[in-house]
């Protein structure tokens, strides 16, 4: 099959692209390679993909460098290739960055996503699987977070744009019959990860003997999800187009719900279902780096949430997916890569 993977120079996109190529598929990539975080890391990911593609059939991999909000470019890419699936992972990421640079999120996450939806509609794409985020749960205090929970109170603009993506996707599924599935990722980590994420920043600071900022006095819990588990989920979801859910007036369970409706629309949590306390996470990093961290405890930060915890029973029920990487094993693999890369 032929896949379009947006955000292919990004963390998740890089790993998904490599897995698809290894599976014998053709992949077209799109990424702006912007400087939100270190460009050399993104270029290194692309070089790794190029290396994999060299041993494959001609035209197995082609990369376009440009912005999602460039409707002319996005249109030209869709006109030049016939895609069986679109895996949309590109976005302006980061909760805290959205507080100081809100327009970047409107351009990439709203205008850019609209361009993807429009081209998928026009070219009758069989399935669009796109990245959402656990941040959409916002002020929700019920844990673990379930796809059937209301998500009406985001606490960052980033989260608001991701929730907007879900609503936009449902509209296109309803109006045009476009099969769409949103994937709410929970704190993905691993080799070639994002330097703006806490685990990466902690590793940098610990290695260099700098203090690490620990918010809410270290009393935070996160559902860390290892990248290999995420890749399995993404490809499984992308390869099974969403189907409509029957709606009947006499069956309350079949009425439209947050994660499904009469349109070909689905939402799935992609998480580890085992939240880890931040202090425990730091202790594992200290062990793997063989360095004691210098801690700087701070209050809760604006836009943050106390706990993320995924109910992944829907993903297990529909795809037989379960995370298989314990946090200690995943962090060990990350630190091994980190030491080699830096």
N, C-alpha and C positions, 0 to 999 in steps of 0.2 A: 504494500500500500504506500501511498504518498501522503506525507504529513507536512503541514505547515506548523512549525514551532516558533512562536514569537517569544522573545526573551531568551533566545538560544545562547547568548553569551552570559546570561545570568546563572545563578547557582542551580536552581531546579531545572531550568531549561537546558543547561549544559549536560547534566546527568541524564535527562530524558532523551536528548538528542543522541548521546552515545549509546544508550540502551536500544533505541529504535534502529540505529545503524547496525548494531551488533545483531539485531534480529532480522536483518536483510531488507529493511525498508528503505525507501527514499525519503530524505528529509530536506525541506527548504526552511532556512532559518532567517529570522528578522530580528535585529536588535539595534538600538541607537548607540550602544557602547558609550553611554554618557559618563560624566565624571562624578556622579553622586557618591560613588566610592572608587577605590583604586582601579584605574583603567588597565594597568598592567596585569592585574588578576583576570580581568575579562578577556584581555588579549591572550593570556596563557590558556584559558579555557578554549578559546577558538582554535589555538594552535593544536591543542590536544585533539579536538574534533577533526581538524584537517589531517592529523596523523592517522587517525582511525580510518578516515575516508579514503586515504591513499591506497589502502589494500582492498578496496571494494570496487564494485562495478562503476564505470564512468557515470557521472551525473547523479551518484547516490546522495551527494551533499552539495548544496549551493547556499551561499549566504548573502543576504542583503543587509546593508548597513544604512539605517535610517529611522525616522521617528514614526510612531504609530499615528500621530495626529496629521501626518502628511498623507492626505486622502489620495492624492495622485499616485504616490508610491505604492500604497496598499492596494489600490485598484489595479495598478500595473502588475503587481506580483500575482494577484488572483487571475488576471487575464493571461498570464504567461504559463501557468501551471494548473493542472487539474488535481485538486486535493480530495482525498478520501476522508481525511479527518483534519480538523484544526485544533491544535492545543495552544491555547492563548495564555501564556505565562508572563508576558511583558507588562510592566506597570511601573509607576513611580512608587517605590516602596518606602517604608519607614514611618512609624507613628510620630516620632518627635520632629522629624524634618517637615512634616505636614503642618506643624504649628507655625513655622517661620517661613515656609515656602509654599503656601497653599495653591498658587496658580499652576505650579508644576503638576499637581494632582488632577486639577480640572482638565488640563491639556492632555496628559497621557492616559489617565484612568477613565475619563469620561468621553472626551472627543475621540481619543484613540480607540476605545472600546466600541464606540458607535461605528467607526470606520470598519472594524472587524465584523460587527453584526451586519452592517449593510452589504458587505461583500459576501458573507456567508449566505445571506438571503438571496442576493442576485445570482450566485453561482450554485445554489441549491446544495450546499454542503451537507453531507450525511449526518455529521455530528460536530458540534462545537463544545469542547471541554475547556473550561476557563478557571483561572485561579481566583478564588475569593480569599477570605482570611478569617481566622478565629477572632480577630478584633471586632468583627461585626456584632459579637455578643455584648460588647460594651458594658452597660450597667447591670446586665443580667446577673443575679446573685444565685440562681439555681445552678448547681453543679452536680454531675458533669453536664456540659452544654450539649443540648440535643438539637438536631436540625428542625425539630418541630417547635422549638421555643420561639417566642416573639423576639425580634431583633430590631426594636424601634428606637433604641437610645444609645447610639454610638458616642464615644468620648474622644474621638479624634477625627479630623477631616479625612485622613487615610481610610479609617473604618467606614466613614460615611460614603466615600466613593466606591468602596468594595460592596457595600450594601446596595448602592445605586446600580452597580453592575448586575447584581442579581435581579433587581426589578426590571432593568432594561432587557435582560436576557429573557425573562418571563414574557414580557410584552412581545418580543419577536417570536417566541415559541407559540404564543396564543394567536397572533395576527397572521403569521406566515407558515406555521407548522415547522419551524426550524428546531430540530432537537438540540437542546442545550443542557449541559450539566456543570454546576458550579462546585468547586472543591475548596472547602474551608481548611486551609493549612494551619497546623498548630506548631509554631516555633521549630522550623526545620533546621537541622544542623548536620555537619559532616565535612569531609574533605572538599576543598575548593569553595568553602562557604563564604557568606557575606561578611566583610570586615566591620560593617556597622552593627552586627548582631552582638549581643552581650557576651556570648561564649568566646567569640573571636577577639573582642576588645579585652576581655579578661586575660586570655592567653597572651596577647601582646604585652599588656601591662605587667603581668606576673613575670614573664620572661625578662623584661627590661627593668624590673625592680621598681616600677611605678605603682602608686596607689590605685586601687580599683574602687570606683564609686558603686556602693551597694545601697539601693533605694529601699525605703520602708524598713530600715534596720535589718535587712536581709530576710524579712518575713514576706516573701513572695513565692508563689508556686507556679511552675510552668510545665506544660505538657510537651516536652522536647521530643521531636520525631526525627529519627535518623533518615538520611536522604535515600538510602536504598529502599527502605519501606515505602517512602513517598513515591518513588519512581514506579514501583510495582502497582501502587494504587492509581497513579495518573494514567498509565498505559492501559490498565484493565478498564478503567472508566471510559477513556477515550474510545476504546474499541467496542463499546456497547452503547449505541445511541439511546438516549432517553425516550421513554414511551409515555403516552398520556395515561393519566390515572382516571378510571371511570368515576363519574360524578352522578350520584343518584340522591334524590331528595329524602328518601326513607333510610339512608344509611349514613349517619353522621361521620363515621370513620372515612368515608369515601369523599366527603366534601373537600373543597380546596384547603390545603394546609401549607404552612410556610415552605415545606421542602418538596411539594408536588401539587399538581392541579390537573385539570382536564387537558392542559397543553403538554407537549413532550418536554417536560422540565423536571430536573432533579437537583437536589443539593445534598452533598455528602461532607461530613467531617472527615478529615484525614489527620489523625493524631495518634499518640502513643497510648492514650487512656491510662496513664500512670504519672500524674503530676509529681515533679521533683522540687523540693525546697531549694531555693537559690544557694543557701549555705552548703548543702550537700553537693550540689553541682560544682561549686568552687573548690570544695575539698577534693573531688575527683581530679579536677584540673591540676591542683597543687601536686597531687600524687604523680600524675603522668608527666608533669613538667619538672618534678623534683625541685620545686621552689615554693617557699611559703609566700602567700599573698599578703600585701600590705593593704588593709581594709580601711575604707573611708565611708562610714555609714551616713546616709542622708535620708530625708523624709521622702514620702511617696512623690513621684514625679507626675506633673500634669499630663493627662492623656493616657496614663498607664492604668492597668487593671490589676487587682490583687492576685487573681488566680485564673489560669486557663486549664480546662480539663475537658477532653473530648469524649463524648459518647459515640463510639464507632460501631455500634451494633448494626446500623443500617448497612454500612459498608461490608461488614462481615456476613450479614444475611444475604445481600444481593450479589456479592462477588467472592465470598469466602476469604476475604482479606483480613489478616491480623498482623500487627507489627511484630517483628521478630528480633529486634536489636535492643538489648538492655542498655541503659544510659552509660554504664561503665565501659561496655564494649564499644559503643559508638564514639564516646569521647577519646578512648584510646586510639581508635583509627584516625580521628581528627587530629590529635596531637602528633601522631606519626607523620601524617601528611604535612602538618604545619612545620615541624622541625626540618623536614626535607626541603620544603618549598622556600623557607626563609633562612 
